[in-house]
Amino acid sequence: MAQIDSKLQKDAKGQEKKIAKIDTHGAHKKTLWSLVAKKLLLPASILFVLAGLFLAAYSALQIVNPTEGSTMTTGLKIASIVLGALIATSGVLGLFKFGFFKNKGKTLMTLGALALVFSIIILTATAKMGAIALGSGIIAVVLSLFYILAVDGKYDTGIIRFFREMLGEVKKLTWLSGKELFSHTLAVVVFVLAMAALIYLLDLTFSSGFGALSSINIG
């Protein structure tokens, strides 16, 4: 009895050590990401300001003095100016501290998300209008994603944490073996074929029955 109790105590201590190691490793990873991510907002904001100003200025010049062979409409050029202004504003707000923001992290995240959605729309609309328009749209989308990740790393809005927890839950799943996958797939295929055959037979039976009834002449 005493040997069993001592064995149980050793197993419990071993499990506690494993849990402690896992917790320490997770805390280390989180701290490492936090240290790196907090330094990303400054370069992301600078790139956002430069890219936004360039996009707005280039689009405005295209309205005033359009390039020969340009297929962009005036509406798309105005939309590009608005996108450039939004990107530049988001970058400026990320660079400096303003006292009128109650929750700066959510504000910057909202602006970054708007810039990303707007960039995707512009990219979709201008994808076939030349290499410059296509490249500008791709750069805007990439910078918007970078800015969103930088804001999340600085203010911990929950995006990275959500994906990290999701990956952790996926790793806990028990995947089927090859034999189990084959047997389950075979069962599904057999069931589908059986139901298809049953529906075909019922359809054939009812069609034949109604056809025979309609051919009967009364009177």
C-alpha positions in Angstrom: 0.0 0.0 0.0 2.8 2.4 0.9 4.6 1.5 -2.4 1.4 2.4 -4.3 1.1 5.7 -2.5 4.7 6.6 -3.1 4.4 5.7 -6.8 1.3 7.9 -7.1 3.1 10.8 -5.4 6.0 10.5 -7.9 3.7 10.4 -10.9 1.9 13.5 -9.6 5.2 15.3 -9.1 6.3 14.3 -12.6 3.1 15.7 -14.1 3.5 18.9 -12.1 7.0 19.3 -13.4 5.9 18.8 -17.0 3.1 21.3 -16.6 5.5 23.8 -15.1 7.9 23.3 -18.0 5.1 23.8 -20.5 3.9 27.0 -18.7 7.5 28.4 -18.5 8.1 27.7 -22.2 4.8 29.3 -23.2 5.5 32.4 -21.0 9.0 32.6 -22.6 7.5 32.5 -26.1 4.9 35.1 -25.3 7.5 37.4 -23.7 9.9 37.0 -26.7 7.1 37.9 -29.1 6.0 40.8 -27.0 9.6 42.2 -26.9 10.0 41.9 -30.7 6.5 43.0 -31.6 6.6 46.2 -29.5 9.5 47.4 -31.7 7.6 46.8 -34.9 5.1 49.7 -34.6 7.7 52.4 -35.2 9.0 51.1 -38.5 5.5 50.0 -39.6 4.2 53.6 -38.9 7.1 55.2 -40.8 6.5 52.9 -43.8 2.8 53.7 -43.6 3.4 57.4 -43.6 5.8 57.3 -46.6 3.6 54.9 -48.6 0.5 56.9 -47.9 2.0 60.2 -48.9 3.5 58.7 -52.1 0.2 57.0 -53.1 -1.8 60.2 -52.5 0.7 62.4 -54.3 1.1 60.1 -57.2 -2.7 59.7 -57.6 -3.1 63.5 -57.5 -0.5 64.0 -60.2 -2.2 61.4 -62.3 -5.4 63.5 -62.1 -3.6 66.8 -62.9 -1.3 65.3 -65.6 -2.3 61.8 -66.5 0.2 59.4 -68.0 -0.2 58.5 -71.7 -1.9 55.1 -72.0 -3.2 55.1 -68.4 -6.5 53.3 -68.1 -7.4 54.3 -64.5 -10.6 56.3 -64.2 -10.8 59.5 -62.2 -12.9 57.8 -59.6 -10.2 55.2 -58.9 -7.6 57.9 -58.7 -9.7 59.8 -56.1 -10.1 56.5 -54.2 -6.4 56.0 -54.3 -5.9 59.5 -52.9 -8.3 58.7 -50.0 -6.5 55.4 -49.4 -3.2 57.2 -49.3 -4.5 59.8 -46.8 -5.9 57.0 -44.6 -2.6 55.1 -44.6 -0.6 58.2 -43.9 -3.0 59.3 -41.1 -2.8 55.8 -39.5 1.0 56.0 -39.6 1.1 59.4 -38.0 -1.2 58.3 -35.2 1.1 55.3 -34.7 4.2 57.4 -34.4 3.0 60.0 -31.8 1.0 59.8 -28.6 -2.2 61.7 -28.5 -4.1 62.3 -25.2 -7.6 62.3 -26.8 -7.5 58.6 -27.5 -9.1 56.5 -24.7 -8.1 53.2 -26.4 -5.3 53.9 -28.9 -4.8 50.2 -29.7 -8.4 49.6 -30.9 -8.3 52.9 -32.8 -5.1 52.0 -34.6 -6.4 48.5 -35.3 -9.6 49.8 -36.8 -7.7 52.2 -39.0 -5.3 49.4 -40.1 -8.3 47.1 -40.9 -9.9 49.8 -42.9 -6.7 50.4 -44.8 -6.4 46.7 -45.5 -10.0 46.3 -46.8 -9.7 49.5 -48.9 -6.3 48.3 -50.3 -7.8 45.0 -51.3 -10.7 46.7 -53.0 -8.3 49.1 -54.9 -6.1 46.1 -55.8 -9.0 44.2 -57.2 -10.3 47.2 -59.2 -6.8 48.1 -60.7 -5.3 44.6 -61.1 -5.5 44.9 -64.9 -4.5 48.6 -65.2 -0.7 48.3 -65.4 2.2 47.2 -63.4 2.4 50.4 -61.3 -1.2 50.1 -60.2 -0.8 46.4 -59.4 2.4 46.9 -57.5 1.0 49.8 -55.5 -2.0 47.7 -54.5 0.1 44.8 -53.4 2.4 47.0 -51.4 -0.6 48.7 -49.7 -2.0 45.3 -48.7 1.3 44.0 -47.4 2.0 47.2 -45.4 -1.5 47.1 -44.0 -1.0 43.5 -42.7 2.4 44.5 -41.3 0.9 47.5 -39.6 -2.0 45.4 -38.1 0.5 42.9 -36.7 2.7 45.7 -35.3 -0.3 47.3 -33.5 -1.4 44.0 -32.1 2.1 43.4 -30.8 2.3 46.8 -29.2 -1.2 46.9 -27.6 -2.1 43.2 -27.5 -5.5 43.5 -29.2 -5.8 39.7 -29.3 -5.2 38.8 -33.0 -1.9 37.0 -32.5 -3.1 35.5 -29.3 -6.3 34.1 -31.0 -4.2 32.4 -33.8 -1.7 31.0 -31.2 -4.6 29.5 -29.1 -6.2 28.2 -32.3 -3.0 26.4 -33.3 -2.7 25.1 -29.8 -6.2 23.6 -30.0 -5.5 22.1 -33.4 -2.4 20.3 -32.0 -4.6 18.7 -29.4 -6.8 17.0 -32.0 -6.5 13.3 -32.5 -6.2 12.6 -36.2 -7.4 9.4 -37.9 -4.9 6.8 -39.0 -4.7 5.7 -42.6 -6.8 2.6 -42.0 -9.5 4.5 -40.1 -9.6 7.2 -42.8 -10.0 4.6 -45.5 -12.7 2.7 -43.7 -14.7 5.8 -42.8 -14.4 7.1 -46.4 -15.5 3.7 -47.8 -18.5 3.7 -45.4 -19.5 7.2 -46.6 -19.2 6.2 -50.3 -21.2 3.0 -49.8 -23.9 4.9 -47.9 -24.1 7.6 -50.6 -24.3 5.0 -53.4 -27.0 3.0 -51.5 -29.1 6.2 -51.0 -28.7 7.1 -54.7 -29.8 3.6 -55.7 -32.8 3.8 -53.4 -33.9 7.2 -54.7 -33.5 6.0 -58.3 -35.7 2.9 -57.6 -38.3 5.0 -55.9 -38.3 7.5 -58.7 -38.6 4.7 -61.3 -41.4 3.0 -59.4 -43.5 6.1 -59.0 -42.9 7.2 -62.6 -44.0 3.8 -63.8 -47.0 3.8 -61.5 -48.2 7.3 -62.4 -47.6 6.5 -66.1 -49.8 3.3 -65.9 -52.5 5.3 -64.1 -52.5 8.0 -66.7 -52.9 5.5 -69.5 -56.1 4.0 -68.1 -59.2 5.2 -70.0 -62.2 5.4 -67.8 -65.6 5.2 -69.6 
